[in-house]
Amino acid sequence: MSRAFILLLDSFGLGATPDADKYGDAATNTFGHIAAWAAKEGKPMDLPNLEKLGLAAAAHTACGEWAAGFSRRDGFTAAYGAAREQSTGKDTQSGHWEIAGVPVLFDWGYFPKTVPSFPQELTDKLQALTGVPGFLGNCHASGTTIINELGDEHVATGKPILYTSADSVLQIACHEQHFGLERLYDMCEKAYELVKPYNIGRIIARPFVGENGNYKRTSNRHDYAVPPHAPTLLDHVKNEGGEVIALGKISDIYAGQGVSRVVKGPDNMALFDALLKVQDEAGDKSLTFVNFVDFDQAFGHRRDVAGYSNALHEMDARLPEFFAKMKDGDLCVITADHGCDPTSPGSDHTREHIPVIFFGPGVQGRALGISDTFSDIGQTIAHHLGVQPLSNGNNLL
């Protein structure tokens, strides 16, 4: 029996790529800078399970430096390496699609770092279609910050909060009770149609709850994404009789294409619990794909170094539970979709190498080097599952 698992640590970069200067990211290194911060604080990182797989060695391959506090130099149990992005951006969709064999070689549309960020023609049409009294925000912002800054005004006026980021995205935040969840979803569906002429990749519904300046986003987030422009690994697996189980925001990122079953969870640890359950249930020729989004949305974008470090320790501590449930024929990869260096200025993603760490009962520990495309990950899994090869990438194993 052959099964595959993709454990994607959203935004966990291993150091700037050779073209990172074009993006203003030449000095970025998500993992390396978190490790350096921890060592400086006198609390060196301790990720024994990830380190044994080859995480620090993969980072050394990517950036030429060993992360502070990581001393293991041999005896790694995984096939480890790094990958550079072939796609032109550093956004969520491009990274995920390329992993699955479909790089984004065109330029998405982006909204400028001005106030307002969105064209008046766009907001006027959205207001007319939805009947709202107006909008708040209309700028580049951190989602967790802007709901606390504008949440009270939103509740009082009924005006949705509109914001964007370095991604090709328009995000709409509304209170679940005071505004209504289904009403928010309906607005996002209308916005999805309106942004098509601007070549925007996603509309994201960002519902939140709370009162009096103390607001928290809920797990009812929903992405309205442009579908991939070619068949992905997910399509290949599903079309050939395999089950594709999408955990977290994976289904939204692929616009539901190639997905058999969707499993949601409010945070990293809830998603890990769900992963363990799916691990018991998944059958032959199945692909289980999970995105651990907290690394990115809760810590990377918020530039919370301590929070990011703690989340990595939580993940490392849970990995033995996953290891114990692996069966003969299982292949798992730990990877990412881009970087989001929490020590970098601003709040945007960063153009970095991603980890490529394959492990399982049949995998021998060895160095893989640096891949020229994230698609090597998907191609390796396609080969393992015996499905039609992808149009991009090489089998690393």
C-alpha positions in Angstrom: 0.0 0.0 0.0 1.3 3.4 -1.0 0.2 6.6 0.8 1.7 10.1 0.8 1.6 13.0 3.2 2.6 16.7 2.7 3.1 18.5 6.0 3.4 22.2 5.0 4.7 24.6 7.6 3.3 27.7 6.1 6.1 30.4 5.6 8.9 28.3 7.1 11.8 29.5 4.8 15.4 28.5 5.1 17.1 31.6 3.7 17.0 34.0 0.8 17.1 32.6 -2.7 19.6 34.0 -5.3 16.9 36.3 -6.8 15.6 37.5 -3.4 17.1 41.0 -3.9 14.5 41.6 -6.6 11.9 41.3 -3.9 13.8 43.3 -1.2 14.5 40.1 0.7 18.2 39.5 0.2 18.9 39.4 3.9 16.0 37.2 5.0 16.2 33.8 6.7 13.1 32.7 8.6 14.6 29.7 10.4 18.1 31.1 10.8 17.0 34.4 12.3 14.5 32.7 14.7 17.4 30.4 15.9 19.7 33.3 16.2 17.2 35.3 18.3 16.6 32.3 20.6 20.3 31.8 21.1 20.7 35.5 21.9 17.9 35.3 24.4 19.8 32.5 26.2 17.2 29.9 25.2 18.6 28.0 22.2 16.0 26.2 20.1 15.7 22.5 20.7 14.0 20.7 17.8 15.4 17.1 18.2 12.9 15.4 15.9 13.2 17.9 13.0 17.0 18.1 13.6 17.4 14.3 13.3 15.4 14.3 10.1 17.8 16.9 8.6 16.2 20.3 9.1 19.4 22.1 10.1 21.4 20.3 7.4 18.8 21.3 4.8 19.1 24.9 6.0 22.8 24.7 5.7 22.4 23.5 2.1 20.2 26.4 1.4 22.1 29.3 2.9 25.5 28.0 3.7 25.2 28.5 7.5 24.3 26.3 10.4 21.5 27.6 12.5 22.5 28.7 16.0 22.1 25.9 18.5 21.9 23.0 16.0 25.0 20.8 16.4 24.1 17.6 14.6 26.2 17.1 11.5 25.5 13.5 10.4 23.2 10.5 10.9 20.1 12.1 9.5 17.2 9.9 8.9 15.4 11.7 6.1 16.3 12.6 2.5 16.8 16.3 3.1 17.4 19.3 0.9 15.9 22.7 -0.2 14.1 24.1 -3.2 13.9 27.4 -5.0 10.8 28.8 -6.5 10.3 28.9 -10.2 7.2 31.0 -10.0 7.4 34.7 -10.3 6.0 35.7 -6.9 6.2 34.7 -3.2 2.6 34.3 -2.5 0.5 31.4 -1.1 -1.1 30.2 -4.3 2.1 30.3 -6.4 4.0 28.2 -3.8 1.3 25.6 -3.3 0.5 25.3 -7.0 4.2 24.9 -7.8 4.6 22.2 -5.2 1.8 20.3 -7.0 3.5 20.7 -10.4 2.0 23.9 -11.7 4.4 26.9 -11.4 2.9 30.4 -11.8 5.0 31.9 -14.6 2.7 34.9 -15.0 2.3 38.0 -12.8 -0.7 38.2 -10.5 -2.3 41.6 -10.0 -1.5 43.3 -6.7 -3.0 46.3 -4.9 -0.6 49.2 -4.2 0.7 50.2 -0.8 -1.4 53.4 -0.9 -4.4 54.6 1.0 -6.8 53.8 -0.4 -5.4 50.6 -1.8 -8.4 49.6 -3.9 -9.7 51.4 -7.0 -12.8 53.4 -6.2 -14.6 51.8 -9.2 -14.1 48.4 -7.5 -15.3 49.5 -4.0 -18.2 51.5 -5.5 -19.4 48.4 -7.4 -19.1 46.2 -4.4 -21.0 48.7 -2.2 -23.8 48.9 -4.8 -24.1 45.1 -5.1 -24.1 44.5 -1.3 -25.9 47.5 0.1 -23.3 48.1 2.9 -23.0 51.8 4.1 -19.3 51.9 3.1 -16.0 50.3 4.0 -13.2 50.7 6.6 -9.5 50.1 6.1 -8.9 50.1 2.4 -5.2 49.6 2.9 -2.3 47.1 3.4 -2.5 45.7 6.9 -2.0 42.8 9.3 -5.3 41.1 9.7 -5.0 40.5 13.4 -4.1 44.2 14.0 -6.7 45.8 11.8 -9.7 44.0 13.4 -8.7 45.4 16.8 -8.1 48.8 15.4 -11.3 49.0 13.4 -13.5 46.3 15.0 -15.5 48.7 17.2 -16.2 51.1 14.3 -17.2 48.1 12.2 -19.7 46.8 14.8 -21.1 50.3 15.3 -21.5 51.2 11.6 -21.9 47.9 9.8 -19.1 48.9 7.4 -16.9 45.8 6.4 -13.1 46.1 6.9 -11.2 45.8 3.6 -7.5 45.2 3.4 -4.8 43.6 1.4 -1.2 42.4 1.7 1.8 41.5 -0.5 -0.2 38.6 -1.8 -2.6 39.0 -4.7 -5.6 39.2 -2.4 -8.5 41.3 -1.2 -9.5 40.4 2.3 -12.8 41.3 3.9 -13.2 41.1 7.7 -16.6 41.2 9.4 -18.0 40.2 12.8 -19.7 36.8 12.7 -22.7 37.9 14.9 -23.0 41.6 14.3 -22.6 41.4 10.5 -23.3 37.7 9.8 -21.2 34.9 8.5 -23.3 34.0 5.5 -23.6 37.7 4.6 -19.8 38.0 4.6 -19.5 34.9 2.4 -22.0 36.4 -0.1 -20.1 39.6 -0.2 -16.9 37.7 -0.9 -18.5 35.8 -3.7 -19.5 39.1 -5.3 -16.1 40.5 -4.8 -14.5 37.5 -6.5 -16.3 38.3 -9.7 -15.5 42.0 -9.5 -11.7 41.5 -9.1 -11.3 39.3 -12.2 -10.3 42.2 -14.4 -7.5 43.0 -12.0 -6.1 39.4 -12.1 -6.3 39.0 -8.3 -5.7 35.5 -7.0 -8.0 35.3 -4.0 -10.7 36.9 -2.0 -10.5 35.9 1.7 -13.4 36.0 4.1 -12.0 36.9 7.5 -14.8 36.5 10.1 -14.0 37.4 13.7 -15.8 37.5 17.1 -15.4 39.5 20.3 -16.4 42.9 21.8 -15.0 46.3 22.7 -11.6 46.3 21.0 -10.8 42.7 21.9 -11.4 40.7 18.7 -10.3 37.3 17.5 -10.5 35.7 14.0 -12.3 32.4 13.8 -11.7 29.2 11.9 -14.6 30.1 9.5 -12.1 31.7 7.2 -12.9 30.9 3.5 -10.8 31.6 0.5 -12.4 32.3 -2.9 -9.4 31.4 -5.2 -8.8 31.4 -8.9 -8.4 27.7 -9.8 -5.0 26.4 -11.0 -4.5 26.9 -14.7 -3.4 23.2 -15.3 -4.0 19.8 -13.6 -2.1 19.5 -10.3 -0.8 16.5 -8.3 -4.2 16.6 -6.5 -6.0 16.1 -9.8 -3.7 13.3 -10.9 -4.3 11.4 -7.6 -8.1 11.9 -7.5 -8.6 11.2 -11.2 -6.8 7.9 -10.9 -8.9 6.7 -8.0 -6.9 7.9 -5.0 -8.4 10.0 -2.2 -7.1 13.5 -1.7 -7.6 14.7 1.9 -7.1 18.5 2.3 -6.6 19.8 5.9 -6.7 23.4 6.8 -6.8 25.9 3.9 -5.5 23.5 1.2 -8.9 23.0 -0.5 -9.4 26.8 -0.8 -6.0 27.3 -2.2 -6.7 24.9 -5.1 -10.3 26.1 -5.4 -11.4 22.6 -4.5 -9.9 21.1 -7.6 -8.7 17.6 -7.1 -9.9 17.4 -3.5 -11.9 14.5 -2.2 -12.4 15.4 1.5 -11.9 18.6 3.5 -10.9 18.7 7.2 -10.8 22.0 9.0 -9.2 23.1 12.3 -8.8 26.3 14.3 -5.1 26.2 14.8 -1.9 24.1 14.3 -2.4 21.7 17.1 -6.1 21.0 16.2 -4.9 20.3 12.7 -2.2 18.0 14.0 -4.9 16.1 15.9 -6.9 15.9 12.7 -3.9 14.7 10.8 -3.4 11.8 13.2 -7.0 10.8 12.8 -6.8 10.9 9.0 -3.5 8.9 9.2 -5.6 6.1 10.7 -8.3 6.3 8.0 -6.4 7.1 4.7 -6.3 4.2 2.3 -4.1 3.0 -0.6 -3.0 5.7 -3.1 -4.2 8.5 -0.9 -2.6 12.0 -0.6 -3.1 13.8 2.7 -2.1 17.5 2.4 -2.1 19.7 5.5 -1.2 23.4 5.8 -0.2 24.5 9.3 -1.2 28.2 8.8 -0.3 29.6 12.3 3.3 29.9 11.4 2.4 32.4 8.8 -0.8 34.2 9.8 -0.2 34.3 13.6 3.5 34.7 13.9 5.3 35.4 10.5 3.1 38.3 9.4 2.8 39.6 12.9 6.6 39.5 13.2 6.3 37.5 16.5 9.6 35.8 16.8 8.9 34.2 20.1 5.5 32.9 19.0 7.0 31.4 15.8 9.8 29.7 17.9 7.2 28.3 20.3 5.0 27.0 17.5 8.0 25.2 16.0 8.7 23.5 19.4 5.1 22.5 19.6 5.2 20.9 16.2 8.5 19.1 16.9 7.1 17.7 20.1 4.1 16.2 18.2 6.1 14.6 15.4 6.8 11.3 17.2 3.0 10.7 17.3 3.0 10.9 13.5 6.1 8.7 13.2 4.5 6.0 15.3 1.5 5.7 13.0 3.5 5.5 9.7 3.0 2.2 7.7 5.1 0.4 5.1 4.6 2.3 1.9 4.1 5.7 3.5 6.0 8.7 2.2 5.9 12.1 4.0 7.5 15.4 3.1 7.9 18.4 5.4 8.0 21.6 3.4 6.8 25.2 3.1 5.4 27.6 0.5 7.5 30.7 0.9 9.2 32.5 3.8 7.9 35.0 6.3 10.9 36.1 8.3 9.6 37.5 11.6 12.7 39.6 12.0 12.3 41.3 8.7 10.8 44.8 8.4 7.1 45.1 7.4 4.7 42.2 7.5 5.0 40.6 4.1 6.2 37.2 2.9 9.9 36.7 2.1 11.5 35.1 -1.0 13.3 32.1 0.5 14.3 28.5 0.0 11.8 26.0 1.4 12.7 22.7 3.2 12.4 19.5 1.3 12.5 16.7 3.9 11.2 13.3 2.7 10.9 10.5 5.3 9.2 7.2 5.7 9.9 3.5 6.2 11.4 3.1 2.8 13.5 6.3 2.7 17.2 6.3 3.4 18.9 9.4 5.0 20.9 11.4 2.4 21.4 14.9 1.1 19.2 15.9 -1.9 20.9 19.3 -2.6 18.9 22.2 -3.9 16.0 21.8 -6.4 15.4 24.5 -9.0 11.6 24.1 -8.6 9.2 23.3 -5.8 7.6 20.9 -8.3 10.2 18.3 -7.5 8.2 17.6 -4.4 5.0 16.8 -6.3 6.8 14.8 -8.9 8.4 12.6 -6.3 5.0 12.0 -4.7 3.4 11.3 -8.1 6.0 8.6 -8.7 5.6 7.2 -5.2 1.8 6.8 -5.7 2.1 5.5 -9.2 0.0 8.2 -10.8 0.5 10.1 -14.1 3.8 12.1 -13.9 3.4 15.9 -13.5 4.3 18.2 -16.4 7.0 19.9 -14.2 9.6 18.7 -11.8 11.9 15.7 -11.2 11.6 12.6 -8.9 14.1 13.2 -6.1 14.0 9.6 -4.8 
